[in-house]
Amino acid sequence: MPGPVRFAILPLILCAGIAHANGAACENGLVAVKDAPEALSARICAAADLAISLFAECGLSLAAPVEVSLRDSIDPPCFGLFHCGERRIELLTPEAMAEGLRGESVFAHVPPLRFFDSVVVHELAHALYDQVDCPFASCMATAEYMAYGYQIDSLTPQDRAPIAGAEGADEPVPRDMINPFIVMMAPDRFATAAWHHLQQREDVCAWRQGIMSGAILFDHENP
């Protein structure tokens, strides 16, 4: 992707080597965790394993290791931040995420630790899409489409049910709903629209593969 683009999952709206002296390498060989206690490192690795398995269902995979670091705060304020081109993710601690999650958020019903897991998946989906060459200054809408799609897929059936059964869920989602303006101004609306749009595709894997091939884009040169 061109430029120093960063992708974050916002609370107010919503390539290093694998081994590190102050970190722990996950057994999957694709994620290393820094600045996290042992139990939380294990949880991040388990969430990463889930992300990797979800990607593999459509024949997709991370091409290089990703480093994950825990933070008490992130600038700009967000739950998680993927640094494009750097294979690096910053995550808020579960406690900080719980404090920042708004009561009206589409994810408000998800228990804090399971929400934390889903953010790990969201940011690793950004790492996955970072392997695609974006032909524009930014491919925010397409990247967030992939990230929110995988984040919601990663939820338990119980946690996903309120999103799947939301009002209007049976109505076709128009393609123009997937745009960077809605990402920034109404991320919860974007998240649900993106996931429902994806579920309405005849072949979800073919659609995701099309995105990863660069054939499917929701962004434009002049949004």
Stockholm file with secondary structure:
# STOCKHOLM 1.0

chainA/1-223         MPGPVRFAILPLILCAGIAHANGAACENGLVAVKDAPEALSARICAAADLAISLFAECGLSLAAPVEVSLRDSIDPPCFGLFHCGERRIELLTPEAMAEGLRGESVFAHVPPLRFFDSVVVHELAHALYDQVDCPFASCMATAEYMAYGYQIDSLTPQDRAPIAGAEGADEPVPRDMINPFIVMMAPDRFATAAWHHLQQREDVCAWRQGIMSGAILFDHENP
#=GR chainA/1-223 SS CCSSCEEEECTTTCCCCSCCTTEEECTTSSEEEESCCHHHHHHHHHHHHHHHHHHHTTTCCCSSCEEEEEESCCSSSCSEEEETTTTEEEEECHHHHHHHCCTTSTTTTSCHHHHHHHHHHHHHHHHHHTTSCCSSSCCHHHHHHHHHHHHHHHSCHHHHHHHHTSTTTTSCCCGGGSSHHHHHHCHHHHHHHHHHHHHTSSCHHHHHHHHHHTSCCCCCSCC
#=GC SS_cons         CCSSCEEEECTTTCCCCSCCTTEEECTTSSEEEESCCHHHHHHHHHHHHHHHHHHHTTTCCCSSCEEEEEESCCSSSCSEEEETTTTEEEEECHHHHHHHCCTTSTTTTSCHHHHHHHHHHHHHHHHHHTTSCCSSSCCHHHHHHHHHHHHHHHSCHHHHHHHHTSTTTTSCCCGGGSSHHHHHHCHHHHHHHHHHHHHTSSCHHHHHHHHHHTSCCCCCSCC
//
